[in-house]
Amino acid sequence: MVELANFGALRRRLGCIRADLLAGLAAERLGRLLPTASVAKVGPSLVMCQFRVSDVEDCDRRIAAIEAGFVRHFIIDEMSVRIELTFGAASGPTCVDDVALVEQAEAALAEARTAYRAVRHDVAPRAQGDIVRIARELDHAIDADELMLMYQPKVHVRRQEITSAEALIRWRHPERGLVMPGDFVPVAEQCQLIDRMTLWTIRRVIDDQATLAARGHALRLFINISGQLLGDAAFVEEACRLVGASDAKLGFEITETSVIRDPESAIANLQRFADFGITIAIDDYGAGLSSLAYLKQLPARELKIDKLFVTQLTSSNRDPLIVRSTIDLAHALEMEVVAEGVETHAALALLTVMGCDMVQGYLISRPVPLDALVTYLNEGAHRRPGPDPLTMFGGLNPVRREA
């Protein structure tokens, strides 16, 4: 039994629709690595392999071959994705019943899940070497201007206007090409580089916003703020100084779980940001441990529904209920709601009916460089009419109709 150990993290990063492809992609690669094996996807994150071996060592060698074969990343929608695996294996003579083997393999997998976490320290020397190397390169990249920003606009549903956009960081590595944030932001957090990288982002966003304004587009630009920075007094001081010294209209996006680390400091510093005119947005709402106790204390004006719920909005019975209740809750707390991960007209129509304020996703625009964003805004592509929500659903249950 081969399980995608990081399936949950990949689903949050890719969305449910693309995450559903992962087990199939893993099964295809397993089939190429083990051409004589019988390979089948048996769950959204689980693949079963059956093959004949001469001895237990032969089985171990095949597992090692699989691990080596999965070092190479998968490319999904221009994103580089690493699939981590956990194995549960069982073997026996040919007279053993297949059902018994499967049961034993499942039991081994259950043990391996715990063992995987416990023995991760065994591979730490190599992993630590990689982390140090990436940290050194990233430290240089910040000074050498190898980082770049992409912008993904948010459309106000009722006004059909783009009034804001999210800044997303990328790394133009001289050897590896474009590196996605999931491959270096965790290193930046671990190696105390996240403050420098975020301050670089704030400075660049301030400059880019001035460029947008000069070209006739007054947008509020949002920046993702790591949870560990909410308790960093030096970072908070410098961020406020940069914003106060400019006429920039910025927004900071924070995840709901980042406040839990140090609620008192986080809430106080978020209020300080808000006092400087920075709009606070709660990112990925619903993906973490939501706490209404913290939610009501935050000086937030926007709440972003995690794409985990949006991507299955028209194919699930429960997700529409969660999204609708979240929209009503946010409005009751005087916050506007942003739905991220909007990829279909059907999802957009349903969100419109539910009263969602803003949408963001590939249906509107992929993240693009600043010049491309200006072109997009000049062309007014977001105002092109799509299917009318009432016409699409005609008063019927939208979930059933879309399904």
Buried (B, 14 or more C-beta within 10 A) or exposed (E): BBBBBBBEEBBBBBBBBBBBEBBEBBBEBBBEBBEEBEBEBEEBBBBBBEBEEEEEEEBEEBBEEBEEBBEEEBEBEEBBBEBBBBBBBBBEEEEEEEEEBBEBBBEBBBEBEEEBEEEEEEEEEEEEEEBEEBBEBBBEBBEEEBBBBBBBBBBBBEEEBBBBBBBBBBBBBEEEEEBBBBBBBBBBBEBEBBBBBBBBBBEBBBBBBEEBBEBEBEBBBBBBBBBBBBBBEEBBEBBBEBBEEBEBBBBBBBBBBBBBEBBEBBBEBBEBBBEBBBBBBBBBBBBBEBBEEBBEBBBBBBBBBBBBBBBBBBBBEEBBEBBBEBBEBBBEBEBBBBBBBBBBBBBBBBBBBBBBBBBBBBBBBEBBBBEBBBEBBEEEEBEEEEEEBEEBBEEEEBBEBBE
